[in-house]
Amino acid sequence: MAKQRQQPARTRQEAFGQPRVVDLENLPAEQKLLREKDPAREIAGVPPGIGQDIVPPPFMVIGRSTTSAQTYRDHDEARRHSRANAAKMLNEPLIKECLDARRRSVAQLNWHLEPEDESDEKEKEIADGLTDILKLTPHFTEMRYNLMYAIWYGRTAVMNRYDFQTIRRQGKQRVTISRWTPVNGDKLVFRWDDGTLRRWDEQVGIRIGGGFNAGWESNWPFHEPKVQKIEPTDQSRAYFLDPWERKRLVIHRHEIEDGAFEDPLAAGSIHGVGIRSRIYWTWYQMMDAIGWLMEFLERSAFGIELWTFPQGNPEAEAAIRTAAEERIQSGNRTIVCVPIPAGEQAELFGMQRHDASMAGAETLRSVIADYFGHKIKRLILGQTLTTESQPTGIGAGASPEHRETFQDIVRYDANKLGETLTTELVTPLREWNYPEAYDCRIRMVIDTEAAELDRKLTAWEAGWRMGLKIKTADLYGLLGASQPTEDDDVIQNPQFQQQGMGGMPGTPQGGGPELGGGGGSDGVSAGMSSSGTPKETNPATEPET
């Protein structure tokens, strides 16, 4: 076999040709973007892009509709169509009733402060101290009630005035809230920044009238002039808050979302969308229907009267018109003047009354109450049985589902309000009263499980009787109590102490941990053996629960 000729090795230039010189300035845009480097790539512990927005929110719509102050325009459907209508919607009892029920359900819930580390005695002391401070707030329940107006406007605020008060239990003076003032959500405006950082992104402004003086007197007692603090917006002038002023304002938002790309005015939705915007057009149609119903009743409820007069007799026609006008002014009457041709059988002067059928009015009333009214109620409350009674079938099986739906809404509202108060109120108070604890995080928790405690305990007891294993820690959590340690002073039902176990009454001696806590460490429920099989018991010897 002939020996193959070995080819000489080729250089890279011979194999692939001479390297080309690429002009980076003339590369396509997509190639340039691929060559972009993360500005935070060489800084340890810094998120990509230094944590800034990928695209500023004002640029995520088809165009920008703004003012020289660079504020978001009104995105609320009601205010965009008619500011007068938007202001009057709360005068509708149907809406106010549902809205107040939802606000009251949250405002009347109990609350408490939780430290980040519950085992840290210093954090627990700070949480207790802040609790004492918040309890000195005048009308604190009413403050939370006012903040819940955010579900209607999309955002609302309270403006706090602070002072020093002595906390008796602490024996120290602390910064407390001496007075607060509600701020209507429609008075708040928000800035946006185009990425140039020339504006403070999301800076808050408050709409003001022409009489506000932004000079020396407005900054009492410091007497420092405010420069460029007041700027014109789309509807009025606005006073824009500095960061230190912003801490005196508590802003609560509802349903933060992004607006449609085709609607530039909807860009401000990221600062909260309220129920008013959702139900406006339903309310608008309902008002039209009510107007039609009132007009029908005005014209037809008392019947239609036909007044006859001789045809071709101007004096008779004038006289009967004058009499008809006087009768119409004295009450809601619909009168039709009918000329009658002369004849032997003709009744030249007379009055006939025809009653209108109310079937149309009843249909219209049903549309207003059952269609429009129920649509509005279901959006606000999630159901209708909170404000009215309806048949729910055999055994009223639908009622618990309606109640649970409303309670889900209340839990959502309470959790959101707790998050707002944690950020906007508890954190500033902690910074001012405990500046040394800068890394201590205290959270406000609104207790939403209290209303369902009895029902859940009943369900847990039923599960216990069926032999389910229940963790003691879960029961303590349901009750809102902490599990005691060996060093804690505790009280206990004497019957349980005599039985020498922590189970519920009726538990045999030596049973496992029950709903009352205690027992063995294997977590076996009473009535069950260690293998999980039922144990025989004598009901006659067991006391009733």
C-alpha positions in Angstrom: 0.0 0.0 0.0 1.4 3.3 -1.1 2.3 5.7 1.7 0.0 8.8 1.9 1.6 12.1 1.4 1.6 14.2 4.6 0.1 17.7 4.1 2.0 20.6 5.6 0.3 22.3 8.6 -1.5 25.5 7.7 -1.5 28.6 9.8 -4.8 30.2 11.1 -4.5 33.0 8.6 -4.2 30.5 5.7 -7.2 28.4 7.0 -9.6 31.2 7.8 -8.2 34.2 6.0 -7.0 37.5 7.3 -8.9 38.8 10.3 -11.3 41.6 9.6 -11.3 45.0 11.3 -14.9 45.6 12.8 -16.1 49.1 13.2 -18.0 49.0 16.6 -19.7 52.3 16.0 -21.5 50.9 12.9 -22.7 47.6 14.4 -26.4 46.9 14.3 -28.3 47.9 17.5 -28.9 44.3 18.5 -25.2 43.6 18.3 -24.4 46.6 20.4 -26.9 45.5 23.1 -25.2 42.1 23.2 -21.9 43.8 23.9 -23.3 45.9 26.8 -21.7 45.0 30.1 -23.3 45.0 33.5 -22.2 48.2 35.3 -22.2 46.3 38.6 -20.2 43.3 37.3 -17.0 44.3 39.2 -18.7 45.3 42.4 -19.2 42.4 44.8 -22.7 42.0 46.3 -24.4 44.6 44.0 -27.4 43.4 42.0 -27.3 43.6 38.1 -27.8 47.1 36.7 -27.2 48.5 40.3 -30.7 47.4 41.0 -32.4 50.0 38.8 -35.5 49.6 36.6 -34.9 47.8 33.3 -37.3 50.2 31.6 -38.7 53.3 33.4 -42.5 52.9 33.9 -43.5 56.1 32.0 -41.9 54.5 28.8 -44.0 51.3 29.0 -46.9 53.0 27.2 -47.4 54.1 23.7 -46.9 57.8 24.5 -46.5 60.2 27.4 -49.2 62.5 28.7 -47.7 64.6 31.4 -47.0 68.1 32.7 -43.9 70.3 33.2 -43.7 68.9 36.8 -43.4 65.4 35.3 -46.3 63.9 37.2 -48.6 61.1 36.3 -52.0 62.2 35.0 -55.3 61.0 36.5 -55.8 57.4 35.5 -59.1 56.9 37.4 -62.0 56.2 34.9 -64.4 58.3 37.0 -62.2 61.4 37.1 -61.2 61.1 33.5 -64.9 61.2 32.4 -66.4 63.6 35.0 -64.8 64.9 38.2 -68.2 66.0 39.4 -69.5 62.4 39.1 -66.4 61.0 40.7 -66.9 63.3 43.8 -70.6 62.3 44.1 -70.4 58.6 43.7 -69.9 58.1 47.5 -73.3 59.8 48.1 -74.9 56.7 46.7 -76.1 54.7 49.8 -75.6 51.3 48.0 -71.9 52.0 47.4 -71.3 53.7 50.8 -72.9 50.8 52.7 -70.7 48.2 51.1 -67.6 50.3 51.3 -68.1 51.1 55.0 -68.7 47.4 55.8 -65.4 46.5 54.3 -63.5 49.3 55.9 -65.0 48.7 59.4 -64.2 45.0 59.2 -60.5 45.8 58.9 -60.4 48.8 61.2 -61.9 46.9 64.1 -59.4 44.0 64.0 -56.9 43.7 66.7 -53.2 44.3 65.9 -49.8 43.6 67.5 -46.1 44.2 66.7 -43.8 41.3 65.9 -40.0 41.5 66.1 -37.9 39.8 63.4 -36.3 37.6 66.0 -38.8 36.6 68.7 -36.1 35.0 70.8 -34.2 38.3 71.1 -35.2 40.0 74.3 -34.0 43.4 73.1 -36.1 43.2 69.9 -39.1 42.1 72.0 -38.5 45.1 74.3 -38.5 47.5 71.3 -41.7 45.9 70.0 -43.4 46.4 73.3 -42.2 50.0 73.5 -43.5 50.8 70.0 -46.8 49.2 71.0 -47.1 51.6 73.9 -46.2 54.5 71.6 -48.9 53.6 69.0 -51.5 53.1 71.6 -51.1 56.8 72.5 -52.1 57.8 68.9 -55.4 59.7 69.1 -58.3 57.7 67.4 -55.9 55.1 66.0 -58.9 53.0 65.0 -60.3 55.9 63.0 -56.9 56.4 61.4 -56.9 52.9 60.1 -60.5 53.4 59.0 -59.5 56.4 57.0 -56.6 54.7 55.4 -59.0 52.0 54.1 -60.4 54.6 51.8 -57.6 53.5 49.5 -59.8 50.7 48.3 -62.1 53.4 46.8 -59.7 56.1 45.6 -56.7 53.7 44.8 -54.6 55.6 47.3 -55.1 57.7 50.4 -53.0 59.2 53.1 -52.9 60.6 56.6 -50.6 63.4 57.6 -49.1 63.0 61.1 -48.0 65.7 63.6 -45.5 64.4 66.1 -44.7 65.5 69.7 -42.9 64.2 72.8 -44.8 62.3 75.5 -43.7 60.4 78.5 -44.4 56.6 78.4 -45.1 55.7 82.0 -44.1 52.1 81.7 -40.8 53.1 80.1 -40.2 56.2 82.2 -38.9 58.0 79.1 -40.0 60.6 76.7 -40.8 59.2 73.2 -41.8 60.6 69.9 -45.5 60.0 69.5 -48.3 61.1 67.2 -50.1 64.0 68.7 -52.5 64.6 65.8 -53.2 63.3 62.4 -55.2 64.7 59.4 -56.7 62.6 56.6 -55.6 63.4 53.0 -58.0 62.6 50.2 -56.4 60.3 47.6 -57.4 62.6 44.8 -55.1 65.3 46.3 -52.0 63.1 45.8 -49.8 63.4 42.8 -46.7 61.4 42.0 -43.6 62.3 39.9 -41.9 60.1 37.4 -38.3 60.1 36.2 -37.1 59.4 32.6 -33.9 57.7 33.7 -31.9 60.9 33.8 -32.2 61.2 37.6 -33.1 64.9 37.2 -36.2 64.2 39.2 -36.8 62.3 42.4 -38.6 59.2 41.1 -42.0 58.7 42.8 -41.8 62.0 44.7 -45.1 62.8 46.3 -47.0 66.0 45.9 -50.2 67.3 47.6 -52.6 69.5 45.6 -52.9 73.0 47.0 -55.0 76.1 46.4 -53.8 79.6 45.5 -53.7 80.9 49.1 -50.9 78.6 50.3 -47.6 80.6 51.0 -44.5 78.6 50.3 -42.2 81.3 51.8 -41.0 81.9 55.4 -44.3 81.4 57.2 -45.0 77.9 55.6 -41.8 76.5 57.1 -42.3 77.6 60.7 -40.5 77.5 63.0 -37.3 77.1 60.9 -38.0 80.1 58.6 -36.2 78.6 55.6 -37.6 79.5 52.2 -38.8 76.7 50.0 -37.4 76.9 46.5 -39.2 75.2 43.7 -41.4 73.2 46.1 -44.6 74.3 44.4 -45.1 73.4 40.7 -48.1 73.4 38.4 -49.7 70.0 37.5 -52.5 69.1 35.1 -55.3 70.3 37.5 -53.8 72.6 40.1 -50.6 73.5 41.8 -48.9 70.9 44.0 -46.6 71.1 46.9 -43.8 68.4 46.5 -42.4 66.8 49.6 -38.8 66.4 50.5 -37.6 63.0 51.8 -37.7 64.2 55.4 -41.3 65.5 54.9 -42.4 62.3 53.3 -41.8 60.4 56.5 -44.6 62.4 58.1 -47.1 61.1 55.5 -48.6 57.6 55.6 -49.8 56.5 52.1 -51.8 53.4 51.6 -52.3 52.0 48.1 -54.8 49.5 46.6 -54.3 47.2 43.6 -50.9 48.4 42.3 -50.9 47.4 38.6 -49.5 48.4 35.2 -51.8 50.2 32.7 -52.5 49.2 29.2 -49.8 50.0 26.6 -52.4 51.8 24.4 -53.5 54.1 27.2 -50.9 56.7 28.2 -53.1 58.1 31.0 -53.2 54.7 32.6 -49.4 54.8 33.4 -50.3 56.2 36.9 -52.0 52.9 37.8 -48.7 51.8 39.4 -49.7 54.0 42.3 -53.0 52.3 43.0 -56.3 51.6 41.3 -59.5 51.9 43.4 -62.9 50.4 43.2 -64.3 53.7 42.0 -62.5 53.3 38.7 -63.7 49.7 38.3 -67.4 50.4 38.9 -67.8 53.8 37.3 -69.4 52.8 34.1 -71.8 50.4 35.9 -72.7 53.2 38.3 -73.2 55.5 35.3 -75.6 53.2 33.6 -77.4 52.6 36.9 -77.9 56.4 37.3 -79.3 56.5 33.8 -81.8 53.7 34.6 -82.8 55.4 37.9 -83.5 58.6 35.9 -85.7 56.7 33.4 -87.6 55.1 36.3 -88.1 58.5 38.1 -89.3 60.0 34.8 -91.7 57.2 34.3 -93.1 57.5 37.8 -93.4 61.3 37.5 -95.3 61.1 34.3 -97.4 57.9 34.7 -97.6 56.8 38.4 -100.8 58.8 39.0 -102.3 57.9 35.7 -102.8 59.8 32.5 -105.8 62.2 32.3 -107.6 63.1 29.0 -109.3 66.4 29.0 -111.6 67.0 26.1 -112.9 70.3 24.6 -114.9 71.3 21.5 -112.8 71.3 18.4 -112.6 74.7 16.7 -113.4 76.7 19.9 -110.4 78.8 20.8 -112.0 80.1 24.0 -112.7 76.6 25.3 -109.2 75.5 24.3 -107.5 78.4 26.2 -109.7 77.8 29.3 -108.9 74.1 29.5 -105.2 74.6 29.0 -105.2 77.1 31.8 -107.0 74.7 34.1 -104.6 71.9 33.1 -101.5 73.9 33.8 -102.8 74.8 37.3 -103.5 71.2 38.0 -100.1 70.1 36.8 -98.4 72.7 39.1 -100.4 71.4 42.1 -99.1 67.9 41.7 -97.4 65.4 39.4 -100.1 64.9 36.8 -99.9 64.0 33.1 -102.8 65.7 31.2 -103.5 65.4 27.5 -105.9 68.0 26.0 -107.9 66.3 23.3 -110.2 68.3 20.8 -113.5 66.6 20.1 -115.4 67.2 16.9 -118.9 68.4 17.3 -121.7 65.8 17.0 -124.9 64.6 18.6 -123.1 61.8 20.6 -119.9 63.7 21.3 -119.0 64.6 24.9 -117.5 68.0 24.3 -116.3 68.6 27.8 -115.0 65.8 30.0 -112.1 64.1 31.8 -111.0 60.4 31.6 -108.3 58.9 33.7 -106.2 56.0 32.5 -103.9 54.1 34.9 -100.5 53.1 33.4 -99.3 49.6 33.9 -96.5 49.3 36.5 -95.0 46.2 34.9 -92.4 48.3 33.1 -91.5 50.2 36.3 -91.1 46.9 38.2 -88.9 45.5 35.4 -86.7 48.6 35.5 -86.5 48.5 39.3 -85.4 44.9 39.1 -82.7 45.8 36.6 -81.4 48.5 38.9 -81.4 46.5 42.1 -80.7 43.0 41.0 -78.4 43.6 38.0 -76.5 46.8 38.6 -76.8 46.8 42.4 -75.6 43.2 42.7 -72.7 43.8 40.3 -71.5 46.6 42.5 -72.0 44.7 45.7 -70.2 41.6 44.4 -67.2 43.7 43.3 -66.9 45.4 46.7 -67.8 42.6 49.1 -67.4 39.5 46.9 -71.0 38.5 47.6 -74.4 40.0 48.5 -75.4 38.2 51.7 -73.4 40.7 53.9 -75.9 43.4 53.2 -79.1 41.5 52.3 -80.9 38.2 53.0 -81.5 35.7 50.3 -82.6 32.1 50.2 -79.5 29.9 50.1 -81.1 26.5 49.5 -81.8 23.6 51.8 -79.8 23.9 55.0 -78.4 27.3 54.0 -75.4 25.6 52.5 -74.3 28.6 50.5 -74.0 31.0 53.5 -70.6 29.7 54.7 -69.2 30.1 51.2 -70.4 33.7 51.1 -68.9 34.4 54.5 -65.6 32.8 53.6 -65.4 34.9 50.4 -65.9 38.1 52.4 -63.4 37.0 55.0 -60.8 36.4 52.3 -61.3 40.0 51.1 -60.9 41.2 54.7 -57.7 39.2 55.2 -56.2 40.6 52.0 -57.1 44.2 53.0 -55.8 43.7 56.6 -52.5 42.2 55.4 -52.0 45.1 52.9 -52.8 47.7 55.6 -50.4 46.0 58.0 -47.6 46.1 55.4 -48.3 49.8 54.8 -48.3 50.7 58.5 -45.1 48.7 59.0 -43.2 50.7 56.3 -44.8 54.1 56.7 -45.4 54.4 60.4 -43.7 51.7 62.6 -40.3 52.0 60.9 -40.0 55.8 61.2 -41.1 55.6 64.9 -38.5 53.0 65.5 -35.8 55.1 63.8 -36.7 58.2 65.9 -37.2 56.4 69.3 -34.6 53.7 69.0 -31.9 55.0 66.7 -29.4 52.5 68.1 -31.5 49.6 66.9 -31.1 50.5 63.2 -30.9 46.8 62.2 -34.0 45.8 64.2 -37.1 45.2 62.0 -40.5 45.4 63.7 -43.6 44.3 61.8 -47.2 45.3 62.4 -49.6 42.3 62.1 -53.3 42.7 62.0 -55.0 39.7 63.6 -57.3 38.3 60.9 -57.8 34.8 62.4 -59.7 35.9 65.5 -63.1 35.9 63.9 -62.6 32.3 62.7 -61.1 31.0 65.9 -64.2 29.2 67.2 -64.9 27.6 63.8 -61.3 26.4 63.4 -61.1 25.0 66.9 -64.3 23.1 66.3 -62.8 21.6 63.1 -59.6 20.8 64.9 -61.5 19.1 67.7 -63.4 17.0 65.2 -60.1 16.0 63.6 -58.6 15.1 67.0 -61.6 12.9 67.8 -61.0 11.1 64.5 -57.5 10.3 65.5 -55.5 13.0 63.6 -52.1 14.0 64.9 -52.0 17.7 65.7 -48.8 19.7 66.4 -48.9 21.6 69.7 -47.1 24.5 68.1 -49.9 24.9 65.5 -52.5 25.1 68.2 -50.5 27.8 70.0 -50.2 29.7 66.8 -54.0 29.4 66.1 -54.7 30.9 69.6 -52.1 33.6 69.1 -50.1 32.5 72.1 -46.4 31.5 72.4 -45.5 28.0 73.7 -44.3 28.3 77.3 -40.9 27.1 78.4 -39.9 25.5 81.7 -38.9 28.9 83.1 -42.3 30.6 82.4 -45.1 31.0 85.0 -48.2 29.3 83.5 -51.8 28.7 84.5 -53.7 25.6 83.5 -57.1 24.0 83.9 -57.1 22.2 87.3 -58.8 19.2 85.7 -55.9 18.8 83.3 -53.4 19.2 86.2 -55.2 16.5 88.2 -55.2 14.1 85.2 -51.5 14.7 84.8 -51.7 15.3 81.1 -52.3 18.2 78.7 -55.1 16.7 76.6 -58.7 17.6 76.4 -61.2 16.3 79.0 -62.0 12.7 78.3 -58.5 11.7 77.3 -57.3 8.5 78.9 -54.3 8.6 81.3 -51.0 8.8 79.5 -52.5 9.9 76.2 -50.5 11.8 73.6 -50.5 15.5 73.0 -54.0 16.8 72.3 -55.6 20.2 71.4 -54.7 21.4 74.9 -51.0 20.5 74.5 -48.8 18.2 76.6 -48.6 14.5 76.4 -46.0 12.2 75.0 -43.4 13.1 72.5 -44.6 10.7 69.7 -47.6 12.9 68.8 -50.1 10.1 69.1 -53.7 11.3 69.6 -56.0 10.0 72.3 -58.0 7.0 71.2 -55.2 5.8 69.0 -52.5 3.3 69.7 -48.8 3.9 68.8 -49.3 2.0 65.6 -52.1 4.2 64.5 -55.0 1.7 65.1 -58.0 2.6 67.2 -58.0 1.7 70.9 -61.0 0.5 72.7 -62.5 2.9 75.2 -65.4 2.8 77.6 -67.6 5.8 77.0 -69.3 5.3 80.3 -66.1 6.1 82.2 -65.2 9.1 80.1 -66.5 12.5 81.1 -68.3 14.4 78.4 -66.6 17.2 76.6 
